[in-house]
Amino acid sequence: MNLELTRAERSNLQVAMCQALNIPLTRASSITDQRKQAYCEAVCWSEYPGEVFELARAIEAHVAQELFGADVNFVTIDAAILRAELGAETVNLALKVAGIVPRQRGRTAYWTDAPDNGLTTMTVTLPSDLLQSWMKDE
């Protein structure tokens, strides 16, 4: 469903949602606030917000399955294959909603759920059919 909102209406809605949640529009300091920002962004700007939220749920489930029994508590995500399948904008927004945020190490960007750069993580690769598999299992 597309409400045919103008850019100004979408922008006003995003500002109002962030104010209602008491979070900044950009550069939130905690992963929780970054997740809330991503939620607001998906509602206001995504063509299909439901797909973003379902993909976020699929990512959370996949990460939990991969972490089960592992010696680490946090992951670094390799989403290149999934981005090629679904598009970078959708995947990156879903990652943020799932609590996986972009970080920078020197010139290298990576996505992780670790709260800082010093923690040990396990690399998890997201398969290209993650959303389809999730929707089939639902």
Residue pairs with C-beta under 8 A, 6 or more apart in sequence:
2 47
5 13
5 44
10 44
10 45
11 44
13 43
13 44
14 25
14 40
14 41
14 43
14 44
14 45
15 25
17 40
17 43
17 44
18 24
18 25
18 36
18 37
18 40
21 36
21 40
23 33
23 36
23 37
23 40
24 33
24 37
25 37
26 37
28 34
28 36
28 37
31 99
31 101
31 113
31 115
32 99
34 96
34 99
34 101
35 96
35 97
35 98
35 99
37 96
38 93
38 96
38 97
39 97
41 93
41 96
42 49
42 52
42 53
42 93
42 97
43 49
46 52
46 90
46 93
48 90
51 90
51 131
52 90
52 93
52 94
52 97
53 94
53 97
54 131
54 134
54 135
55 86
55 90
55 91
55 94
55 130
55 131
55 134
56 94
56 95
56 97
56 98
57 98
57 134
58 130
58 131
58 133
58 134
59 77
59 94
59 95
59 98
59 100
59 126
59 130
60 98
60 99
61 134
62 124
62 126
62 127
62 130
63 75
63 77
63 98
63 100
63 113
63 124
66 75
66 122
66 124
67 73
67 75
67 122
67 124
70 122
72 120
72 121
72 122
73 119
74 112
74 113
74 114
74 115
74 119
74 120
74 121
74 122
75 100
75 112
75 113
75 114
75 121
75 122
75 123
75 124
76 110
76 111
76 112
76 114
76 121
76 122
76 123
76 124
77 95
77 100
77 110
77 111
77 112
77 123
77 124
77 125
77 126
78 123
78 124
78 125
78 126
79 91
79 92
79 95
79 111
79 125
79 126
81 125
81 126
81 127
81 128
82 91
82 126
82 127
82 128
82 130
83 91
83 92
84 128
85 128
85 129
86 131
91 126
92 102
95 101
95 111
98 113
99 113
100 111
100 112
100 113
101 111
101 112
101 113
102 109
102 110
102 111
103 109
103 110
103 111
103 112
103 114
103 117
105 117
112 121
114 121
127 133
